[in-house]
Amino acid sequence: MGSTVLSLRIDGELLDRLRSHAAKRGMSVQDYVARTLIREDFDERFKTAVDETEKFYGAEGTEAGRREEAPAAPPRDHVRPSAGIA
């Protein structure tokens, strides 16, 4: 995989903030910006994948489409594992 140059013109105040954020992480500004872009790209691709999955399975297969149901009560003859153990 090769690399390509990307030039940006940014405000001095933004560059100072980027330098500060990068320094806190022990990174160069270039590495910090690249890492941030990679993370943002992953988040976007992940959200798209989730949306596509929801479309494929429909709302019923998602958390939003499920109704919350009360847990079933245990049968009356159910014995708890701790019963009789002190």
N, C-alpha and C positions, 0 to 999 in steps of 0.2 A: 504494500500500500504506500503510495507516494504522498507527498505533502504539497500543498499549494499555499501561496502567500495571500493573505487577506489584509488589506490596509483599511483602517478606520480613522475617521476624524471625529474626535470626541471632545467634549467640554473639559476644561482643565480641572474643574471641581469633581467631575465624574472620575477622571483619571486618578486624582488624589484618593478618592474613596476606594477605587479598585486597588490602588497600591496598598492602602491600609488593610483591606480584606485579604489580599494576597500575602502580605507580610505576616499577618496573624497566623496564616497556615504554612508559612515558610516556603512560599511559592513565588515564582515570577508572575508579573501581571499577565503575560502571554499564556502561561500554564493555567492560571486562575480563570481567565476568560474562556479558554478552550474547554476546561473541565466543566464550567458552568453551562456552556452551550451543549456539551455532550449530555449532561444531566437533563437539561431542558428537552433535548431531542428525545431522550429515552422516555421521559414522562409523557410527552406527546404521543409517542408510538405506543406506549402501554395503554393510555386512555383510549386510543383508537382501537386497539385490540379488544379491550373490554367492551367498548360500544358495539363492535362487530359481533362479539360473542353474544351480547344481549339481543341484538337484532336476529341472530341465527336461532337462538333458543327461545326468544320471546321473553316478555316481562315475567312470566310465571317461573322461569328458571333462575331468576335473580333474587337477591335479598329484598329488593324493593317490591317485587311481585308476590312475595310470600306473606301470608297472614301469620301473625304471632299466635301460636296455640299454647294453651296451658299444658304443662307437662302432665302426662297421664299418672293417675294415682296408682301406687303399687297394689297388687292384689291383696285381699285381706289375709290370706294365709302366707304372705311373704314374711320371711324371717330376715331381720337385719343381720349382717355379718358380725356386728358387735354384740348381738343379743347374748346375754349370759356371761360375757367376758368383762371382768372388772379391771 
